[in-house]
Amino acid sequence: MDHAEFRDPRLVPLYDAKYGWGVDDDFFKSVVDGTPRARVLDLGCGTGRLALGLSAAGHAVTGVDPARASLDVARAKPGADRVTWVEGTSADLPHGVFDVAVMTSHVAQFLVTDEEWSRTLADLRRALVPGGRLAFDTRDPRARGWEAWNPADTLRTVTLPDGAEVVEWTEVDAVRDGLVTFTHHYRFPDGEERLGTATMRFREEHEVRSSLADAGFAVDHVYGGWCREPVGAPDGELLVIART
């Protein structure tokens, strides 16, 4: 199943078991906090960690995601009643209502084709108020991060809240023309194995900048690390802040 880790109810709990609040969340919260009591769109909100954190900080948050299983987990968390949850994509966004939009956890890279990336940016442009800001992360292809996506480097055991231990690892299936296709493997204590496959697009900085300009955004900053280091930092990121 494509993107099974977001859509398969048995796999979704693994995400929260693996990832707690981190430096990436601190970065995006600092961006959003630049607009007090902002109306925030979290596109690709997943299980809602950042959306709930922003809501707790006093922002009015709307979390949008196409994966119902992930949203079901988000809606069951404490404070979820203060967030508006929408099962959908950027095509479902209202016009001109958000002060800030974020796409985190490299959601931008799952928009693989030029057409869907351009369409999403256009949708975000329409959803933001004049002067509204967009922030997102995308891995810098020059860091070649996918070279560490192999069983030797990714094999680990994840412990679920009920104590069950799931063994997981990742393998890259293909690398071509900026596209990296990979498979996540999951082995459960009962012996069942499940797979999650995906393709991510690695865009060069100049591609990111030109696509934003084409969509009507002005780029304020592109950082290379979560502490706002310049591009080329060891984090291997392109952290983009743009405005309408």
ChimeraX commands (.cxc) that place a marker at each C-alpha (Angstrom):
marker #1 position 0.00,0.00,0.00 radius 0.5
marker #1 position 1.44,3.38,-0.99 radius 0.5
marker #1 position 2.18,5.54,2.09 radius 0.5
marker #1 position 0.86,2.73,4.28 radius 0.5
marker #1 position 2.51,4.18,7.38 radius 0.5
marker #1 position -0.02,7.04,7.21 radius 0.5
marker #1 position -3.06,5.09,6.02 radius 0.5
marker #1 position -2.84,1.64,7.61 radius 0.5
marker #1 position -4.43,1.71,11.11 radius 0.5
marker #1 position -1.92,-0.88,12.34 radius 0.5
marker #1 position 1.07,1.16,11.17 radius 0.5
marker #1 position -0.05,4.69,12.09 radius 0.5
marker #1 position 0.64,4.31,15.85 radius 0.5
marker #1 position 4.29,3.63,15.01 radius 0.5
marker #1 position 4.73,7.23,13.90 radius 0.5
marker #1 position 3.99,8.70,17.32 radius 0.5
marker #1 position 6.02,5.95,19.00 radius 0.5
marker #1 position 9.05,6.99,16.93 radius 0.5
marker #1 position 8.73,10.75,16.79 radius 0.5
marker #1 position 8.12,13.10,19.68 radius 0.5
marker #1 position 8.38,16.87,19.67 radius 0.5
marker #1 position 11.75,17.83,18.19 radius 0.5
marker #1 position 13.91,20.62,16.82 radius 0.5
marker #1 position 11.86,20.64,13.62 radius 0.5
marker #1 position 8.71,21.41,15.61 radius 0.5
marker #1 position 10.58,24.14,17.49 radius 0.5
marker #1 position 11.58,25.69,14.18 radius 0.5
marker #1 position 8.07,25.76,12.73 radius 0.5
marker #1 position 6.54,26.97,15.99 radius 0.5
marker #1 position 9.04,29.84,16.05 radius 0.5
marker #1 position 7.96,30.80,12.53 radius 0.5
marker #1 position 4.27,30.67,13.36 radius 0.5
marker #1 position 4.77,32.54,16.65 radius 0.5
marker #1 position 5.97,35.50,14.58 radius 0.5
marker #1 position 2.26,36.17,13.99 radius 0.5
marker #1 position 0.47,36.31,17.37 radius 0.5
marker #1 position -2.76,34.31,17.55 radius 0.5
marker #1 position -2.38,33.35,13.91 radius 0.5
marker #1 position -4.87,31.46,11.80 radius 0.5
marker #1 position -2.68,28.52,10.85 radius 0.5
marker #1 position -2.97,25.85,8.19 radius 0.5
marker #1 position -1.02,22.63,8.80 radius 0.5
marker #1 position -1.16,20.88,5.42 radius 0.5
marker #1 position -0.28,17.22,5.75 radius 0.5
marker #1 position -0.81,17.35,9.51 radius 0.5
marker #1 position -0.62,13.58,10.02 radius 0.5
marker #1 position -1.30,12.54,13.60 radius 0.5
marker #1 position -1.39,16.16,14.70 radius 0.5
marker #1 position 1.69,16.67,16.87 radius 0.5
marker #1 position 2.55,20.14,15.56 radius 0.5
marker #1 position -1.07,21.21,15.03 radius 0.5
marker #1 position -1.86,20.47,18.67 radius 0.5
marker #1 position 1.28,22.23,19.85 radius 0.5
marker #1 position 0.42,25.34,17.87 radius 0.5
marker #1 position -3.13,25.26,19.17 radius 0.5
marker #1 position -1.87,25.01,22.76 radius 0.5
marker #1 position 0.26,28.11,22.07 radius 0.5
marker #1 position -2.87,30.12,21.28 radius 0.5
marker #1 position -3.13,29.86,17.51 radius 0.5
marker #1 position -6.30,28.90,15.60 radius 0.5
marker #1 position -5.22,25.78,13.74 radius 0.5
marker #1 position -6.69,23.82,10.86 radius 0.5
marker #1 position -5.07,20.46,10.15 radius 0.5
marker #1 position -5.59,18.98,6.68 radius 0.5
marker #1 position -4.54,15.49,5.63 radius 0.5
marker #1 position -5.80,12.93,3.09 radius 0.5
marker #1 position -5.10,9.96,5.38 radius 0.5
marker #1 position -8.13,9.13,7.52 radius 0.5
marker #1 position -6.23,6.72,9.78 radius 0.5
marker #1 position -3.76,9.45,10.76 radius 0.5
marker #1 position -6.56,11.94,11.39 radius 0.5
marker #1 position -8.39,9.41,13.55 radius 0.5
marker #1 position -5.32,9.29,15.81 radius 0.5
marker #1 position -5.05,13.09,15.83 radius 0.5
marker #1 position -8.70,13.56,16.74 radius 0.5
marker #1 position -8.34,11.23,19.75 radius 0.5
marker #1 position -5.54,13.23,21.39 radius 0.5
marker #1 position -5.99,15.69,24.28 radius 0.5
marker #1 position -6.81,19.17,23.01 radius 0.5
marker #1 position -7.94,17.90,19.61 radius 0.5
marker #1 position -11.32,19.59,20.03 radius 0.5
marker #1 position -9.59,22.97,19.69 radius 0.5
marker #1 position -8.26,22.11,16.21 radius 0.5
marker #1 position -10.29,21.97,13.01 radius 0.5
marker #1 position -9.48,18.67,11.25 radius 0.5
marker #1 position -10.15,18.23,7.53 radius 0.5
marker #1 position -9.76,15.03,5.56 radius 0.5
marker #1 position -8.61,16.32,2.21 radius 0.5
marker #1 position -5.88,18.00,0.18 radius 0.5
marker #1 position -4.88,21.52,-0.79 radius 0.5
marker #1 position -7.72,21.49,-3.33 radius 0.5
marker #1 position -10.16,21.63,-0.40 radius 0.5
marker #1 position -8.71,24.79,1.16 radius 0.5
marker #1 position -10.85,27.91,1.53 radius 0.5
marker #1 position -9.66,31.14,-0.02 radius 0.5
marker #1 position -7.89,33.93,1.84 radius 0.5
marker #1 position -8.36,32.83,5.46 radius 0.5
marker #1 position -4.93,31.78,6.81 radius 0.5
marker #1 position -2.14,33.97,8.14 radius 0.5
marker #1 position 0.45,31.17,8.09 radius 0.5
marker #1 position 0.64,27.81,6.32 radius 0.5
marker #1 position 3.12,25.07,7.15 radius 0.5
marker #1 position 4.06,21.78,5.51 radius 0.5
marker #1 position 6.31,19.76,7.80 radius 0.5
marker #1 position 7.97,16.33,7.97 radius 0.5
marker #1 position 9.02,16.77,4.32 radius 0.5
marker #1 position 5.44,16.66,3.05 radius 0.5
marker #1 position 6.57,18.85,0.15 radius 0.5
marker #1 position 8.69,15.99,-1.18 radius 0.5
marker #1 position 5.69,13.69,-1.49 radius 0.5
marker #1 position 4.35,16.10,-4.14 radius 0.5
marker #1 position 6.38,14.36,-6.80 radius 0.5
marker #1 position 5.40,15.80,-10.17 radius 0.5
marker #1 position 5.85,19.39,-11.27 radius 0.5
marker #1 position 2.12,19.60,-11.89 radius 0.5
marker #1 position 1.01,18.57,-8.39 radius 0.5
marker #1 position 3.70,20.72,-6.76 radius 0.5
marker #1 position 2.65,23.78,-8.79 radius 0.5
marker #1 position -1.03,23.09,-8.11 radius 0.5
marker #1 position -0.41,22.78,-4.37 radius 0.5
marker #1 position 1.56,26.02,-4.24 radius 0.5
marker #1 position -1.23,27.78,-6.15 radius 0.5
marker #1 position -3.80,26.42,-3.69 radius 0.5
marker #1 position -1.70,27.60,-0.75 radius 0.5
marker #1 position -1.27,31.04,-2.33 radius 0.5
marker #1 position -5.05,31.39,-2.61 radius 0.5
marker #1 position -5.62,30.13,0.93 radius 0.5
marker #1 position -3.33,32.72,2.51 radius 0.5
marker #1 position -4.21,36.33,3.23 radius 0.5
marker #1 position -2.14,39.07,1.55 radius 0.5
marker #1 position 1.20,39.10,3.32 radius 0.5
marker #1 position 0.58,35.59,4.68 radius 0.5
marker #1 position 3.54,33.28,5.17 radius 0.5
marker #1 position 4.36,29.76,4.03 radius 0.5
marker #1 position 6.99,27.60,5.72 radius 0.5
marker #1 position 8.08,24.10,4.74 radius 0.5
marker #1 position 11.02,21.71,4.80 radius 0.5
marker #1 position 12.55,19.74,1.95 radius 0.5
marker #1 position 15.81,17.81,2.03 radius 0.5
marker #1 position 18.78,19.29,0.21 radius 0.5
marker #1 position 19.68,16.78,-2.53 radius 0.5
marker #1 position 23.33,17.76,-2.26 radius 0.5
marker #1 position 23.41,16.01,1.14 radius 0.5
marker #1 position 22.38,12.72,-0.53 radius 0.5
marker #1 position 20.47,11.67,2.57 radius 0.5
marker #1 position 18.92,8.66,0.84 radius 0.5
marker #1 position 22.29,6.92,0.90 radius 0.5
marker #1 position 21.65,6.15,4.59 radius 0.5
marker #1 position 18.25,4.60,3.86 radius 0.5
marker #1 position 19.44,1.01,4.02 radius 0.5
marker #1 position 18.86,-1.88,6.43 radius 0.5
marker #1 position 22.25,-1.47,8.14 radius 0.5
marker #1 position 21.57,2.18,9.04 radius 0.5
marker #1 position 17.80,2.11,9.58 radius 0.5
marker #1 position 17.16,-1.18,11.40 radius 0.5
marker #1 position 15.55,-0.50,14.76 radius 0.5
marker #1 position 12.96,-1.74,17.22 radius 0.5
marker #1 position 10.01,0.52,18.03 radius 0.5
marker #1 position 8.09,-0.03,21.26 radius 0.5
marker #1 position 4.37,0.73,21.11 radius 0.5
marker #1 position 2.42,2.06,24.13 radius 0.5
marker #1 position 1.12,-1.46,24.88 radius 0.5
marker #1 position 4.71,-2.75,25.08 radius 0.5
marker #1 position 4.68,-4.54,21.73 radius 0.5
marker #1 position 7.97,-4.29,19.85 radius 0.5
marker #1 position 7.98,-3.78,16.09 radius 0.5
marker #1 position 11.13,-4.23,14.03 radius 0.5
marker #1 position 11.47,-1.87,11.08 radius 0.5
marker #1 position 13.96,-0.97,8.40 radius 0.5
marker #1 position 14.11,0.90,5.09 radius 0.5
marker #1 position 15.48,0.03,1.66 radius 0.5
marker #1 position 15.89,2.31,-1.34 radius 0.5
marker #1 position 14.45,0.77,-4.50 radius 0.5
marker #1 position 15.43,3.35,-7.12 radius 0.5
marker #1 position 17.13,6.74,-7.50 radius 0.5
marker #1 position 16.62,8.62,-10.74 radius 0.5
marker #1 position 16.15,12.21,-11.91 radius 0.5
marker #1 position 15.63,13.61,-8.42 radius 0.5
marker #1 position 13.18,10.86,-7.45 radius 0.5
marker #1 position 13.92,8.38,-4.67 radius 0.5
marker #1 position 11.62,5.37,-4.29 radius 0.5
marker #1 position 11.89,3.35,-1.10 radius 0.5
marker #1 position 10.14,0.72,1.01 radius 0.5
marker #1 position 9.62,0.67,4.77 radius 0.5
marker #1 position 9.49,-2.85,6.25 radius 0.5
marker #1 position 7.62,-3.60,9.50 radius 0.5
marker #1 position 7.71,-6.90,11.39 radius 0.5
marker #1 position 5.20,-7.32,14.25 radius 0.5
marker #1 position 5.55,-9.61,17.28 radius 0.5
marker #1 position 2.91,-11.96,15.87 radius 0.5
marker #1 position 5.09,-12.53,12.81 radius 0.5
marker #1 position 3.07,-10.38,10.42 radius 0.5
marker #1 position 5.07,-8.20,8.05 radius 0.5
marker #1 position 3.75,-5.09,6.36 radius 0.5
marker #1 position 5.26,-2.75,3.82 radius 0.5
marker #1 position 4.96,0.94,3.11 radius 0.5
marker #1 position 6.25,2.26,-0.20 radius 0.5
marker #1 position 6.73,5.84,-1.33 radius 0.5
marker #1 position 8.54,8.11,-3.77 radius 0.5
marker #1 position 10.01,11.45,-2.74 radius 0.5
marker #1 position 11.15,14.31,-4.94 radius 0.5
marker #1 position 14.45,15.98,-4.07 radius 0.5
marker #1 position 14.41,19.54,-5.47 radius 0.5
marker #1 position 17.47,21.73,-5.76 radius 0.5
marker #1 position 17.31,25.12,-4.05 radius 0.5
marker #1 position 17.00,26.93,-7.38 radius 0.5
marker #1 position 14.03,24.72,-8.30 radius 0.5
marker #1 position 12.31,25.52,-5.02 radius 0.5
marker #1 position 12.87,29.23,-5.43 radius 0.5
marker #1 position 11.68,29.37,-9.04 radius 0.5
marker #1 position 8.55,27.33,-8.33 radius 0.5
marker #1 position 7.62,29.65,-5.47 radius 0.5
marker #1 position 8.15,32.70,-7.67 radius 0.5
marker #1 position 5.97,31.17,-10.37 radius 0.5
marker #1 position 3.21,30.66,-7.78 radius 0.5
marker #1 position 3.36,34.28,-6.63 radius 0.5
marker #1 position 5.44,33.90,-3.48 radius 0.5
marker #1 position 8.42,35.98,-2.41 radius 0.5
marker #1 position 11.12,34.00,-0.60 radius 0.5
marker #1 position 12.20,35.56,2.70 radius 0.5
marker #1 position 14.67,32.91,3.86 radius 0.5
marker #1 position 16.09,29.52,2.97 radius 0.5
marker #1 position 17.99,27.89,5.83 radius 0.5
marker #1 position 20.09,24.76,5.83 radius 0.5
marker #1 position 19.58,23.70,9.46 radius 0.5
marker #1 position 16.98,23.70,12.22 radius 0.5
marker #1 position 18.84,26.43,14.12 radius 0.5
marker #1 position 18.67,28.65,11.02 radius 0.5
marker #1 position 22.14,27.84,9.77 radius 0.5
marker #1 position 22.94,28.68,6.13 radius 0.5
marker #1 position 22.27,26.24,3.32 radius 0.5
marker #1 position 24.87,23.50,3.29 radius 0.5
marker #1 position 24.66,22.88,7.05 radius 0.5
marker #1 position 25.04,19.27,8.27 radius 0.5
marker #1 position 21.28,18.90,8.81 radius 0.5
marker #1 position 20.97,18.61,5.03 radius 0.5
marker #1 position 17.76,20.61,4.86 radius 0.5
marker #1 position 16.23,23.41,2.83 radius 0.5
marker #1 position 13.96,25.23,5.29 radius 0.5
marker #1 position 11.90,27.72,3.36 radius 0.5
marker #1 position 9.98,30.76,4.56 radius 0.5
marker #1 position 8.06,32.68,1.89 radius 0.5
marker #1 position 5.22,35.17,1.80 radius 0.5
marker #1 position 2.42,36.20,-0.53 radius 0.5
marker link #1:1,2 radius 0.2
marker link #1:2,3 radius 0.2
marker link #1:3,4 radius 0.2
marker link #1:4,5 radius 0.2
marker link #1:5,6 radius 0.2
marker link #1:6,7 radius 0.2
marker link #1:7,8 radius 0.2
marker link #1:8,9 radius 0.2
marker link #1:9,10 radius 0.2
marker link #1:10,11 radius 0.2
marker link #1:11,12 radius 0.2
marker link #1:12,13 radius 0.2
marker link #1:13,14 radius 0.2
marker link #1:14,15 radius 0.2
marker link #1:15,16 radius 0.2
marker link #1:16,17 radius 0.2
marker link #1:17,18 radius 0.2
marker link #1:18,19 radius 0.2
marker link #1:19,20 radius 0.2
marker link #1:20,21 radius 0.2
marker link #1:21,22 radius 0.2
marker link #1:22,23 radius 0.2
marker link #1:23,24 radius 0.2
marker link #1:24,25 radius 0.2
marker link #1:25,26 radius 0.2
marker link #1:26,27 radius 0.2
marker link #1:27,28 radius 0.2
marker link #1:28,29 radius 0.2
marker link #1:29,30 radius 0.2
marker link #1:30,31 radius 0.2
marker link #1:31,32 radius 0.2
marker link #1:32,33 radius 0.2
marker link #1:33,34 radius 0.2
marker link #1:34,35 radius 0.2
marker link #1:35,36 radius 0.2
marker link #1:36,37 radius 0.2
marker link #1:37,38 radius 0.2
marker link #1:38,39 radius 0.2
marker link #1:39,40 radius 0.2
marker link #1:40,41 radius 0.2
marker link #1:41,42 radius 0.2
marker link #1:42,43 radius 0.2
marker link #1:43,44 radius 0.2
marker link #1:44,45 radius 0.2
marker link #1:45,46 radius 0.2
marker link #1:46,47 radius 0.2
marker link #1:47,48 radius 0.2
marker link #1:48,49 radius 0.2
marker link #1:49,50 radius 0.2
marker link #1:50,51 radius 0.2
marker link #1:51,52 radius 0.2
marker link #1:52,53 radius 0.2
marker link #1:53,54 radius 0.2
marker link #1:54,55 radius 0.2
marker link #1:55,56 radius 0.2
marker link #1:56,57 radius 0.2
marker link #1:57,58 radius 0.2
marker link #1:58,59 radius 0.2
marker link #1:59,60 radius 0.2
marker link #1:60,61 radius 0.2
marker link #1:61,62 radius 0.2
marker link #1:62,63 radius 0.2
marker link #1:63,64 radius 0.2
marker link #1:64,65 radius 0.2
marker link #1:65,66 radius 0.2
marker link #1:66,67 radius 0.2
marker link #1:67,68 radius 0.2
marker link #1:68,69 radius 0.2
marker link #1:69,70 radius 0.2
marker link #1:70,71 radius 0.2
marker link #1:71,72 radius 0.2
marker link #1:72,73 radius 0.2
marker link #1:73,74 radius 0.2
marker link #1:74,75 radius 0.2
marker link #1:75,76 radius 0.2
marker link #1:76,77 radius 0.2
marker link #1:77,78 radius 0.2
marker link #1:78,79 radius 0.2
marker link #1:79,80 radius 0.2
marker link #1:80,81 radius 0.2
marker link #1:81,82 radius 0.2
marker link #1:82,83 radius 0.2
marker link #1:83,84 radius 0.2
marker link #1:84,85 radius 0.2
marker link #1:85,86 radius 0.2
marker link #1:86,87 radius 0.2
marker link #1:87,88 radius 0.2
marker link #1:88,89 radius 0.2
marker link #1:89,90 radius 0.2
marker link #1:90,91 radius 0.2
marker link #1:91,92 radius 0.2
marker link #1:92,93 radius 0.2
marker link #1:93,94 radius 0.2
marker link #1:94,95 radius 0.2
marker link #1:95,96 radius 0.2
marker link #1:96,97 radius 0.2
marker link #1:97,98 radius 0.2
marker link #1:98,99 radius 0.2
marker link #1:99,100 radius 0.2
marker link #1:100,101 radius 0.2
marker link #1:101,102 radius 0.2
marker link #1:102,103 radius 0.2
marker link #1:103,104 radius 0.2
marker link #1:104,105 radius 0.2
marker link #1:105,106 radius 0.2
marker link #1:106,107 radius 0.2
marker link #1:107,108 radius 0.2
marker link #1:108,109 radius 0.2
marker link #1:109,110 radius 0.2
marker link #1:110,111 radius 0.2
marker link #1:111,112 radius 0.2
marker link #1:112,113 radius 0.2
marker link #1:113,114 radius 0.2
marker link #1:114,115 radius 0.2
marker link #1:115,116 radius 0.2
marker link #1:116,117 radius 0.2
marker link #1:117,118 radius 0.2
marker link #1:118,119 radius 0.2
marker link #1:119,120 radius 0.2
marker link #1:120,121 radius 0.2
marker link #1:121,122 radius 0.2
marker link #1:122,123 radius 0.2
marker link #1:123,124 radius 0.2
marker link #1:124,125 radius 0.2
marker link #1:125,126 radius 0.2
marker link #1:126,127 radius 0.2
marker link #1:127,128 radius 0.2
marker link #1:128,129 radius 0.2
marker link #1:129,130 radius 0.2
marker link #1:130,131 radius 0.2
marker link #1:131,132 radius 0.2
marker link #1:132,133 radius 0.2
marker link #1:133,134 radius 0.2
marker link #1:134,135 radius 0.2
marker link #1:135,136 radius 0.2
marker link #1:136,137 radius 0.2
marker link #1:137,138 radius 0.2
marker link #1:138,139 radius 0.2
marker link #1:139,140 radius 0.2
marker link #1:140,141 radius 0.2
marker link #1:141,142 radius 0.2
marker link #1:142,143 radius 0.2
marker link #1:143,144 radius 0.2
marker link #1:144,145 radius 0.2
marker link #1:145,146 radius 0.2
marker link #1:146,147 radius 0.2
marker link #1:147,148 radius 0.2
marker link #1:148,149 radius 0.2
marker link #1:149,150 radius 0.2
marker link #1:150,151 radius 0.2
marker link #1:151,152 radius 0.2
marker link #1:152,153 radius 0.2
marker link #1:153,154 radius 0.2
marker link #1:154,155 radius 0.2
marker link #1:155,156 radius 0.2
marker link #1:156,157 radius 0.2
marker link #1:157,158 radius 0.2
marker link #1:158,159 radius 0.2
marker link #1:159,160 radius 0.2
marker link #1:160,161 radius 0.2
marker link #1:161,162 radius 0.2
marker link #1:162,163 radius 0.2
marker link #1:163,164 radius 0.2
marker link #1:164,165 radius 0.2
marker link #1:165,166 radius 0.2
marker link #1:166,167 radius 0.2
marker link #1:167,168 radius 0.2
marker link #1:168,169 radius 0.2
marker link #1:169,170 radius 0.2
marker link #1:170,171 radius 0.2
marker link #1:171,172 radius 0.2
marker link #1:172,173 radius 0.2
marker link #1:173,174 radius 0.2
marker link #1:174,175 radius 0.2
marker link #1:175,176 radius 0.2
marker link #1:176,177 radius 0.2
marker link #1:177,178 radius 0.2
marker link #1:178,179 radius 0.2
marker link #1:179,180 radius 0.2
marker link #1:180,181 radius 0.2
marker link #1:181,182 radius 0.2
marker link #1:182,183 radius 0.2
marker link #1:183,184 radius 0.2
marker link #1:184,185 radius 0.2
marker link #1:185,186 radius 0.2
marker link #1:186,187 radius 0.2
marker link #1:187,188 radius 0.2
marker link #1:188,189 radius 0.2
marker link #1:189,190 radius 0.2
marker link #1:190,191 radius 0.2
marker link #1:191,192 radius 0.2
marker link #1:192,193 radius 0.2
marker link #1:193,194 radius 0.2
marker link #1:194,195 radius 0.2
marker link #1:195,196 radius 0.2
marker link #1:196,197 radius 0.2
marker link #1:197,198 radius 0.2
marker link #1:198,199 radius 0.2
marker link #1:199,200 radius 0.2
marker link #1:200,201 radius 0.2
marker link #1:201,202 radius 0.2
marker link #1:202,203 radius 0.2
marker link #1:203,204 radius 0.2
marker link #1:204,205 radius 0.2
marker link #1:205,206 radius 0.2
marker link #1:206,207 radius 0.2
marker link #1:207,208 radius 0.2
marker link #1:208,209 radius 0.2
marker link #1:209,210 radius 0.2
marker link #1:210,211 radius 0.2
marker link #1:211,212 radius 0.2
marker link #1:212,213 radius 0.2
marker link #1:213,214 radius 0.2
marker link #1:214,215 radius 0.2
marker link #1:215,216 radius 0.2
marker link #1:216,217 radius 0.2
marker link #1:217,218 radius 0.2
marker link #1:218,219 radius 0.2
marker link #1:219,220 radius 0.2
marker link #1:220,221 radius 0.2
marker link #1:221,222 radius 0.2
marker link #1:222,223 radius 0.2
marker link #1:223,224 radius 0.2
marker link #1:224,225 radius 0.2
marker link #1:225,226 radius 0.2
marker link #1:226,227 radius 0.2
marker link #1:227,228 radius 0.2
marker link #1:228,229 radius 0.2
marker link #1:229,230 radius 0.2
marker link #1:230,231 radius 0.2
marker link #1:231,232 radius 0.2
marker link #1:232,233 radius 0.2
marker link #1:233,234 radius 0.2
marker link #1:234,235 radius 0.2
marker link #1:235,236 radius 0.2
marker link #1:236,237 radius 0.2
marker link #1:237,238 radius 0.2
marker link #1:238,239 radius 0.2
marker link #1:239,240 radius 0.2
marker link #1:240,241 radius 0.2
marker link #1:241,242 radius 0.2
marker link #1:242,243 radius 0.2
marker link #1:243,244 radius 0.2
view
